Amino acid sequence: MSKPQAPVKLGILDDYLDIASPHFHNLPNHVEKVVFKDTLPAWSHPQTTQSDRQRLLDRLHPFTILATMRERTPFPADLLRQLPNLKLLLCTGTQFNTSDLSAAKDLGITVATATGKRKPPPPSPSASPSQGDITKGGTHPTTQHTWALILGLARNIAADDRVVKSVPGGWQTGLAVGLTGKTLG
């Protein structure tokens, strides 16, 4: 007869849209799953109070595994050192600028990522060096989304959509801004 496994605590952080939870429904019985839909202030943000840091530490301390949503909760070295139970940090996305990977490695914390279904393809050998590199404006979904927002603002899409849907006979609220020859920044 096999010995029962000790409970493993999994914390799913910042899942306000309840996206991650369904992906963890087939876990063994000894894994206790807790989902947090809110985001606490970032550990190392200059406006984060000591009380905020303590709340974050109290939340994260019991977990062996933490699953993060994007980079909403950063994991700097000074926070990781205070999480002795943490053995596995699951991350979505491909950017780890807010997690101290070196400290995680030194502390024996495995960091794993799920790149997602919409990860941009790797650049072709003939592509420019910046293509695909988010730090150089590469073809990353966040970059694309930013440009969609800029174009939406320039063309009054949200305001005009609201008027068309809420005002009988509603139409354009004004002229859109053309972007030809404009400079961003």
N, C-alpha and C positions, 0 to 999 in steps of 0.2 A: 504494500500500500504506500502510495507516495505521500510525502509530507506536504501539508498545505503551504502554498507560497505566502510570504509576507505581503501585506498590502503595498501597492505602489500607488502613489498619489500623482495624478496628472492634472495640471492646471492649464486651462485654455484661456489665454489672455486677450482682452480687447475684441471679443467676438460679438460686437453689437448688432451685426446682421445675422447672427446664428449660421454662419457659413461653415465653420470648422466642425461643429458638433456632430453632424451626420457622418462625417468621415471617421469618427471614432466610435461608432455604434457596435462594432464587432470585437471590442476589447475583451480579454479574459475577465472573469469575475473578480480576480484579485486586484484589478486596476480600478481605483476610485477616481472618477472624473468630476471636476468642478469647472464650470464655465463662468467667466467674468465678462459681462457685456459692457462694462464701463472701463475707462482708462484712467489710471491715477497719474498725477504729475510725474514727469521724468525725474529720475534720481539726481542727475547732475545739472539740471536746468538752474540757472541763477536765481529764479524766483521760487523755486521749490523750497518749502520750509522744512525744518527738522521734523515737524509733525507729519508732513506729507511723506517724507522719506521713511519714517517709522511705519506709517500705514502701508506703504509699498512693501517694506521688509516683512511686516506681519503677514501680508497677503502671500508673498512668494516663499517664505521660509519653509512651510511644511512639504513642499512639492519635490518629488524626485525627478519629474519630467515637467517641463513647461513648453507649451506650444504657443508661439507668438503669431500675431497677425501683422504682417509687414514689419515696420520698424516703430510701431506705436509705443512700445515699452523698450527703451534702450537698456543694454546690459553692460555698463562700464565695469572695469576691474574692481573698483571699490564696492560695488553692489554684489558682484559675483563672489567675492571673498566672504561675504556675509550669508551665503546660501549653502551651508554645508551639506544639505540633503540633495541638492541639484546634481544630477548625473547626466541628463540629456536635455538639450535645448533644441526644440524643433522650430524652424523658421520658414516662413513663406517668402517668396521672392528671392532675388539673387544679390541684393546689396546688404552688406553687413557693416556699414559705417557706424552703426550705433551699438554694436556688440564688440567687446574686446576679445577677439578670437585667441590672441596669445595668452591672455589671462585664463580664458576658459580651458585651453590646452594644458597650461601649467597646473590648473586645479583638477584636472581629470574629468572635465565636463565635455562630453561629446556634443558637437554642434552639427546638426543635419538640416538640409534644406530641401524644400519641394519647389522646383522652379516654376511649376504651374503649366497649364495648357497653352497659355498665350505668350510664352517666352519668345522673344524675337529670334529669328534664325541667326546662327553665327555668320559673321561677315565672310564674303567670298574672298579668296586670296587676292583678287584684283581690287578689292574695296579699299577706301582710304583708311588710315589707321584709326580714325575716330569713329568710324561706323560701328555701331554696336556698343561702344564704350559710353556709358551714361555720363561719366564725368566730362566727356568731350561732346555732349549733345547727340549721342548716338541714337539709334532707332529703338528706344526703350518705350514701353507703354506709357510711362509717366511723361516722357517728353511729348509723345503724341497727344496725350490728354491735355497737357498744358497748351499746346497749339490749338486744340479744339476749343478750349475755353477762351483763348485770345480771339479766335475767329468768331465765336459766339457773341462776345462782347462787341466786337467791331461791327457786326451785322445786326445787332439788337435782337437776337433770336429769342432769348427768354422773355423780354418785355413784349415783343410782338406776338409771341405764342400765347402769352397770358391774355392779351387783348382779344385775339382771334377767338379764344375759347370762352371768354367771360363776358364779352360785350356783343350784343346782337349787331351783326353787320360790321364788327370790329375788323380792323386791318392794320397796316403799318402805322407805327407811332411816330416815325420820322425817317429821315434819310440815314442810311447806313454809312459808316466810315469806310472809304476805300483804303486799301493798304499799300497800293503801289507807291513806291518811293518813301515810305515811312521807315523810321528807325525805331527799333525796340530798345529801350534803356536810356 
